[in-house]
């Protein structure tokens, strides 16, 4: 899957994006079957995670930063 985001040349959008990133809030989240496997796969592809696989109640999440200044979350239901 590929996600295409609009350029942040619109000043309010850039401020919003930076505020989310600096607060560590993911821009979006994707459901995966196995967070641990996706984490390993993405690490091997050079992804930089800010939150490694972590259980939170009935879910497991991990958060990485993309190359455009966004935090992206992957999650699975346990």
N, C-alpha and C positions, 0 to 999 in steps of 0.2 A: 504494500500500500504506500502511496505517496501523498503527502499533504502539501498543498501549495498555498502559501500565505501571501497576502497582498504586501507590497513594499510599504515600509513605514515612513513614507515621505509626507504623509498627512500628520502634521504636528501633534494633534491630540492623540492619535493612534500610537505615535512613538512614545509619548509620555505614559500612556496606559501600559504599553508593552514593557517599558523599562521598570515601571512600578511593580508589575506582576513578577518580573524576573528577579528584581532585587528582594522582594518579599518571599521568594522561593515558591510562589504559587504557579502550578502548571497552567499553561495556556489551554491544553487539551489533554484528554486521557484516552487510552486505547485498551480495550479488554484483550487479554491474551490467555491462552490455555495454561501456560506455565511461566510465571515471572522469572524463576531461577534460570530456566533455559534461555529465555529471551535476553536476560541480563548478560549471561555468558556470551551469547551470540553477538550482542551489541558491543560489549567490551572488546571482543575480538575484532570488531569492525572499527574500533577507535572511539566509541562513544564515551563521554565523560559523565558519570553519574554523580548527582549531588545527594541522593538517597539510595543506598543499596536495597536489595529486597528486604522488606520489613513487613511483618504481620501487623495488621491493625483490625482487631475484631474478626470479622468474617471475610476479610480481604487481605491480600498481600499486594504491596505496591513497590514500585521503584521509580525514581525520577531522574531523568538525564537532561542535559542542556543540548539543544540542537545548535546548529552553526549560525543561527540567525538571531540569537538573543532571547530564546524562549525556553521554558521548562516544559518537558513533555513527560507525562506519567503513563506507566503501563500498570495494569492491575489484573488480578485474577480473583475470582470468588473461591473461598475455601470450603 
